[in-house]
Amino acid sequence: MPRIIDYYFSLVSPWAYIGHVPFMDIVRKHGVEVNYKPVFLGRVFAETGGLPLAQRHPARQRYRILELQRWPEKRGLAFNISPKHWPFDVNLADRFV
């Protein structure tokens, strides 16, 4: 029986991009299959009591920016902290996946 990872992610999340290569390394190393499951973060926040970025405390927003500068550098990734087309509607891309 194949081993399968249910991978819940959002294409709008920078963390999905930052963590993709290490995740795929683990997948290859252990020879598992991936069941991709895109999620809509707005719904997740609403159902779990989380807050959208713009509604979070300014200190949390600043720390998020700091982490979004650190991790891409650590992973050797090109990353634009303030993309021109942000935010964007991810629904079509999620449906494609």
C-alpha positions in Angstrom: 0.0 0.0 0.0 1.5 3.4 -1.0 2.2 5.9 1.7 0.3 9.2 1.0 0.7 12.6 2.5 -2.4 14.8 2.4 -0.8 18.2 1.7 -3.0 21.1 2.7 -1.7 24.4 1.3 -2.7 27.8 -0.2 -1.1 29.2 -3.3 -1.6 32.6 -1.9 0.6 31.8 1.1 4.3 32.7 0.8 5.1 29.8 3.2 3.9 27.3 0.5 6.5 28.7 -1.8 9.2 28.9 0.8 8.6 25.3 2.0 8.0 23.7 -1.3 11.6 22.5 -2.1 12.2 21.0 1.4 8.8 19.4 1.3 9.5 17.8 -2.1 12.9 16.6 -0.8 11.1 14.7 2.0 8.6 13.3 -0.5 11.4 12.0 -2.7 13.6 10.7 0.2 10.7 8.6 1.6 9.1 7.6 -1.7 5.6 8.8 -0.7 2.8 10.1 -2.9 1.2 13.5 -2.4 -2.5 14.2 -2.4 -2.5 18.0 -3.0 -5.4 19.8 -1.2 -5.5 23.5 -1.7 -7.4 25.4 1.0 -9.0 28.9 1.0 -7.3 30.7 3.9 -10.2 33.1 4.3 -12.4 30.2 5.2 -9.8 28.6 7.5 -9.4 31.9 9.4 -13.2 32.3 9.7 -13.7 28.8 11.0 -10.8 28.8 13.4 -10.8 32.3 14.8 -7.7 33.4 12.9 -7.3 36.9 11.6 -6.5 38.0 8.1 -3.2 39.8 7.8 -4.6 43.3 7.7 -6.5 42.7 11.0 -3.5 41.4 13.0 -1.8 43.4 15.6 1.0 45.6 14.1 3.6 43.8 16.1 2.6 40.5 14.6 2.6 42.0 11.1 6.1 43.4 11.6 7.4 40.0 12.8 5.8 38.3 9.8 7.7 40.6 7.5 10.9 39.8 9.4 10.4 36.1 9.0 9.5 36.6 5.3 12.9 38.2 4.9 14.8 35.5 6.8 13.4 32.3 5.4 13.8 33.0 1.7 17.4 34.1 2.4 18.0 30.9 4.4 16.6 28.8 1.5 18.4 30.7 -1.2 15.1 31.8 -2.8 14.3 34.9 -4.8 11.4 36.6 -3.0 9.6 39.9 -3.4 8.2 41.0 0.0 5.9 43.5 -1.7 4.7 42.1 -5.0 3.0 44.4 -7.4 -0.2 42.3 -7.7 -1.0 41.6 -4.1 -3.4 40.5 -2.9 -4.8 38.5 -5.7 -7.7 36.1 -6.2 -6.3 32.6 -5.9 -9.5 30.7 -6.5 -8.9 29.9 -10.2 -5.3 28.7 -9.5 -6.5 26.6 -6.6 -9.2 25.0 -8.8 -6.5 24.2 -11.4 -4.4 22.4 -8.8 
